[in-house]
Amino acid sequence: MPTVLASPPLTRDRARELLFEMLRIRRFEEKCAELYSAGKIRGFLHLYIGEEAVAVGALPVLTLDDAVVATYREHGHALVRGLPAGEIMAEMFGKANGCSRGRGGSMHLFDARRRFYGGSAIVAGHLPLAVGLALADKLQHRPRVTTCLFGDGAVAEGEFHESMNLAALWKLPVLFLCENNRYAMGTALERHQAQPDIQAKAAGYGVASAAVDGMDVLAVAEAARIAVDHVRTTSAPYLLEARTYRFRAHSMYDAELYRTKDEVEQWRQRDPIPLFVGKLREWGLLAETDLAASEQRVAAEVAAAVQFAEAGPWEPVEHLARDVCTPRSTGEPGAAS
Amino acid sequence: MTKLTYREAVRAALREALQADPRVFLMGEDVGRYGGAYACSKGLLEEFGPERIRDTPLSESTFVGAGIGAALGGLRPIVEVMTVNFSLLALDQIVNNAATLRHMSGGQLSVPLVVRMATGAGRQLAAQHSHSLEGWYAHIPGIRVLAPATVTDARFMLGLALREPDPVILFEHAMLYPLEGELDETAPPLDLDHAAIRRNGRDVTLITYGGSLGKCLVAAEQLAAAGIEADVIDLRTLRPLDLPTILQSVAKTHRAVVVDEGWRTGSLSAEISARLMEEAFYDLDAPVGRVCSEEVPMPYPKHLEDAALPQPEKIVAAVQQVVAPHD
């Protein structure tokens, strides 16, 4: 149940911004699912629907100097980080105007300017990269935070433990942000973790940690603020576990044999968007017209994104071997090998 | 000309790299206080301090991945993986991250990372510590693979590798570390794109790299005594291959034997042989010969290990076969 407060804990502008960002991800991804069925998007498509409060609550706490290293379920994070929706959609179409020139697709969204380092699709394989980015910051005396997102499934991989250990040992400014959606693809948390309390694992590495309700955008924002402050001021890592749930299948190929419709339905009762809308209404921060206006803005942005993707050019096949290696000014050997 | 060991050459290369560029640092297992498993980094901790000579926990995947991240963050990491055998624990980082990030990001990112590792057999270390898996790495687009075989290349290839904008994997054959050689500091190698001709001949081309170069040169001397003069090509760079140098030699000798400590099946030697078939078929007077490791996990006893590896006698025999008159 929403907490009843005497005065609302946020301004009306901030309320509308958070709601708008969650709606943006939701509607963008609903369109992605539709375009997948229409054959415009191919490959793997992992939807974030249900988990929006985590990205929307946590990522704005970072500055543009900070880095984000994400998983293959990263459309929402890319949107919140400021990657243009059109470039993300074009990437999923495989077009040359995509944010990774169409080379990556849904799972590999990159934007070097915004320090958005993917879009990595080997579970936990990106955690060491985050540790290294933080090491580079530390050795070059840059007061930055690297935020590394991963799911509960990654916690079973060796890299999670190795990376927590190394970041703690070397005191590196990494925010390990676990989006625990309770399933490693189709294997439930209790079926893959002997200790399902993920944030508790941090103690084994002397890392500060917390768990937060990942369906509550304000709770996530507050927990992330504390976590990022900790990392920035101490230059030490922090493990934040956001407890959330994905409403859709793991990917578009998943028949969802591993969970019941009832379970999904129960979690849908805690859908972060209606939950937040309810609170805002209670606090008198949301006029009826606000929601409709937000939906309208989002719809326009999504439509423009699709148009941008549709209009985008295909990379010429002659460019197939581009960007395998950095072009050499002269030497023939290795130019594209 | 000065005489020094391959190990001393590696150490001099590391020292020079650390002195030349403040972005360069070395990390790996026991590179600091221990001085490196092969003593390559002995003394560097005292000289450069613990910020730049970093002992890591035993977590190959994560410290190689951290090297990739540090390279993305603007540094020039040299990551030492103790041996190629342990690099399998970091294979995911090298293959799925280092080699792909540039392409996957549409050219936005590059990973100027150098990973050094010891490779090869010969010290009776049995099946888990004797691999020669350079050929696996040479299979991967997006990385450059080096195998310095001489003291001079050990001294200078690291510096060239650090100038590369993309990931470089550098293999040092463990049997080479104690070997002494002449260092010609007046004529350092200029690039990583070209193979070197270590001996000139006219009758056959021996194509090799790394720890097998010495064996090929020994074999070539024995062959010379029998009147067969071999060109000996040291590949230096295993990816991308310097095919023009190989083809030029084969156009002259019309015969080739590839010597590779990797297993024969699916190997670098297989690749070179296939390229010769594609590009030099009409130059060849005999089928391409190969001398590789026997297809067994490396056995422990010396006589069996010797029997499993390429040896000068095997190379001589393979050459005699390809130079024998064909009808």
Interface residues (C-beta under 8 A of the other chain):
Chain A: A67 G98 C99 S100 R101 G102 R103 G104 H108 F110 D111 A112 Y117 G118 G119 S120 I122 G125 H126 L127 P128 L129 A130 V131 G132 L133 A134 L135 A136 D137 L139 Q140 G158 E159 E162 S163 N165 L166 L169 W170 R322 D323 V324 C325 T326 G331 E332 P333 G334 S337
Chain B: F25 E51 R54 T56 P57 S59 S61 T62 F63 V64 G65 A66 G67 I68 G69 A70 A71 L72 G73 G74 L75 P77 D92 Q93 N96 N97 L101 R102 H103 M104 S105 G106 G107 Q108 L109 S110 P141 G142 R144 P165 D166 D191 D193 H194 T237 R239 P240 L241 D242
